[in-house]
Amino acid sequence: MTDEPPTTELEERADDARRDLREIIEQMRQKVGTVVDAELRPGRFVLSKHPGAAVGVSAAAGFLLGSLDLPIFKPIVLALLLGVVIAKLVELSGESHHGTD
């Protein structure tokens, strides 16, 4: 008689190992997703870590564009501002809907 376990026991061990591996991979995906969402979005990073710098750069860009005497810049800047506001509103409304699920 041999000391090898039966085939069914080996298959059960292999299934358990696969299940454990799937759980570990899923946990790692969740952790990576959390890190990517929280830290690698440049807009959130700048606004959360350096709000003064963000305001300063925005003010300098606004002053520079406002001091130019080209009439085409005003509608472009207004359209850009409107687009940013709409994008932020959509982003915030999407986050609030996901948070209540």
MITOR-511499 format. One line per 10 residues: for each residue x, y, z of N, C-alpha, C. Coordinates in pm, whole numbers. Example, Ala and Ser with C-alpha at 12.3 -4.5 7.8 and 13.67 -1.06 7.14 Angstrom:
BEGIN
1319/-569/780/1230/-450/780/1320/-330/780 ~ 1285/-225/708/1367/-106/714/1290/3/787 $
! end
This chain:
BEGIN
84/-118/0/0/0/0/88/125/0 ~ 50/227/-75/128/349/-86/77/453/13 ~ 164/551/41/129/658/134/62/775/64 ~ 35/767/-66/-27/877/-140/-174/888/-105 ~ -224/1014/-87/-366/1030/-60/-449/999/-184 ~ -576/967/-167/-659/936/-283/-675/1058/-374 ~ -716/1034/-495/-729/1138/-596/-831/1243/-555 ~ -939/1203/-494/-1042/1300/-455/-988/1398/-351 ~ -905/1350/-262/-847/1440/-160/-753/1541/-228 ~ -677/1497/-325/-590/1589/-400/-672/1692/-476 $
-782/1650/-535/-868/1742/-607/-931/1844/-512 ~ -969/1800/-394/-1025/1893/-295/-922/1995/-251 ~ -800/1950/-231/-693/2045/-193/-669/2147/-305 ~ -668/2098/-427/-646/2187/-540/-760/2288/-552 ~ -884/2244/-532/-999/2334/-536/-991/2439/-425 ~ -951/2394/-305/-935/2489/-194/-827/2592/-226 ~ -716/2546/-283/-608/2638/-318/-654/2737/-425 ~ -731/2691/-523/-783/2781/-626/-876/2885/-566 ~ -964/2841/-476/-1056/2934/-410/-979/3039/-331 ~ -878/2994/-256/-797/3087/-178/-726/3187/-270 $
-674/3137/-380/-605/3225/-474/-701/3327/-534 ~ -821/3285/-570/-921/3378/-623/-956/3485/-521 ~ -971/3445/-395/-1002/3543/-290/-889/3644/-274 ~ -766/3595/-276/-650/3684/-262/-643/3781/-381 ~ -665/3730/-501/-662/3815/-620/-772/3920/-613 ~ -891/3882/-569/-1001/3979/-557/-970/4086/-453 ~ -910/4047/-342/-872/4145/-240/-768/4242/-295 ~ -671/4190/-371/-569/4277/-429/-629/4372/-531 ~ -724/4325/-611/-790/4413/-708/-864/4526/-638 ~ -931/4493/-528/-1003/4597/-453/-906/4699/-396 $
-793/4652/-342/-695/4745/-285/-633/4833/-393 ~ -599/4774/-507/-540/4852/-616/-642/4952/-669 ~ -767/4911/-683/-871/5002/-729/-890/5119/-634 ~ -883/5093/-504/-897/5199/-405/-781/5297/-415 ~ -660/5246/-430/-542/5333/-440/-550/5416/-567 ~ -587/5353/-677/-595/5427/-804/-701/5535/-796 ~ -818/5503/-740/-925/5602/-730/-888/5716/-637 ~ -821/5685/-527/-794/5787/-426/-672/5872/-456 ~ -567/5812/-513/-441/5884/-518/-393/5922/-658 ~ -439/5857/-761/-382/5880/-891/-467/5969/-981 $
-566/6033/-928/-642/6131/-1006/-580/6267/-982 ~ -519/6326/-1084/-444/6450/-1063/-530/6563/-1008 ~ -653/6576/-1056/-737/6685/-1007/-765/6674/-859 ~ -797/6555/-815/-822/6535/-672/-696/6552/-591 ~ -583/6504/-644/-457/6517/-571/-420/6662/-550 ~ -426/6740/-656/-388/6881/-645/-483/6955/-552 ~ -613/6932/-569/-709/7005/-486/-704/6961/-340 ~ -674/6833/-313/-673/6788/-175/-540/6819/-105 ~ -430/6811/-177/-299/6829/-115/-246/6972/-123 ~ -278/7041/-233/-223/7174/-257/-331/7270/-306 $
-431/7299/-225/-538/7387/-274/-489/7528/-302 ~ -393/7575/-227/-340/7710/-250/-270/7721/-384 ~ -196/7617/-421/-128/7617/-550/-228/7612/-663 ~ -334/7533/-647/-437/7524/-751/-505/7659/-771 ~ -535/7727/-663/-598/7859/-673/-502/7959/-734 ~ -376/7953/-696/-276/8046/-750/-256/8029/-900 ~ -246/7904/-944/-228/7879/-1088/-353/7923/-1163 ~ -469/7895/-1108/-593/7937/-1173/-602/8089/-1182 ~ -566/8157/-1076/-571/8303/-1076/-471/8361/-1176 ~ -351/8304/-1181/-250/8354/-1276/-297/8332/-1420 $
-353/8214/-1448/-402/8187/-1583/-518/8280/-1618 ~ -607/8302/-1522/-719/8394/-1546/-672/8536/-1569 ~ -574/8580/-1492/-520/8715/-1511/-454/8729/-1647 ~ -377/8627/-1684/-308/8632/-1812/-407/8636/-1928 ~ -505/8548/-1925/-604/8546/-2033/-692/8670/-2032 ~ -721/8723/-1913/-803/8843/-1904/-731/8967/-1950 ~ -599/8969/-1938/-524/9088/-1978/-502/9094/-2129 ~ -520/8982/-2197/-505/8985/-2343/-626/9054/-2405 ~ -602/9130/-2506/-709/9207/-2568/-759/9139/-2696 ~ -783/9010/-2684/-836/8936/-2798/-979/8894/-2765 $
-1076/8937/-2843/-1216/8909/-2810/-1253/8762/-2819 ~ -1173/8680/-2886/-1207/8539/-2901/-1188/8462/-2770 ~ -1104/8511/-2679/-1076/8438/-2556/-1194/8435/-2460 ~ -1273/8540/-2456/-1384/8545/-2359/-1486/8434/-2382 ~ -1536/8410/-2503/-1630/8299/-2519/-1566/8163/-2495 ~ -1438/8150/-2531/-1369/8022/-2510/-1356/7994/-2361 ~ -1314/8094/-2286/-1298/8076/-2141/-1432/8047/-2075 ~ -1536/8117/-2115/-1668/8091/-2058/-1716/7949/-2091 ~ -1691/7905/-2213/-1730/7768/-2251/-1651/7665/-2171 ~ -1522/7690/-2152/-1441/7598/-2071/-1489/7593/-1927 $
-1518/7708/-1870/-1567/7711/-1732/-1701/7638/-1719 ~ -1788/7661/-1813/-1916/7592/-1812/-1897/7441/-1825 ~ -1807/7399/-1910/-1778/7256/-1926/-1722/7194/-1799 ~ -1634/7265/-1732/-1577/7214/-1606/-1685/7202/-1500 ~ -1771/7303/-1490/-1879/7299/-1391/-1973/7182/-1419 ~ -2010/7163/-1544/-2099/7052/-1579/-2032/6919/-1549 ~ -1904/6906/-1583/-1833/6780/-1557/-1826/6750/-1408 ~ -1799/6852/-1328/-1793/6830/-1183/-1929/6793/-1127 ~ -2035/6857/-1175/-2168/6823/-1129/-2205/6679/-1164 ~ -2170/6637/-1284/-2197/6499/-1324/-2116/6402/-1239 $
-1990/6436/-1214/-1905/6350/-1132/-1958/6339/-990 ~ -1999/6452/-933/-2051/6450/-796/-2184/6375/-788 ~ -2269/6393/-886/-2397/6322/-883/-2375/6172/-902 ~ -2277/6132/-981/-2245/5991/-997/-2189/5931/-870 ~ -2105/6005/-798/-2050/5955/-672/-2158/5942/-567 ~ -2252/6036/-563/-2356/6028/-461/-2450/5911/-488 ~ -2474/5878/-616/-2559/5764/-648/-2488/5633/-614 ~ -2357/5626/-636/-2283/5504/-605/-2269/5485/-455 ~ -2263/5590/-380/-2248/5579/-236/-2374/5531/-165 ~ -2490/5547/-227/-2614/5509/-160/-2655/5366/-192 $
-2584/5297/-285/-2617/5159/-320/-2580/5063/-211 $
! end
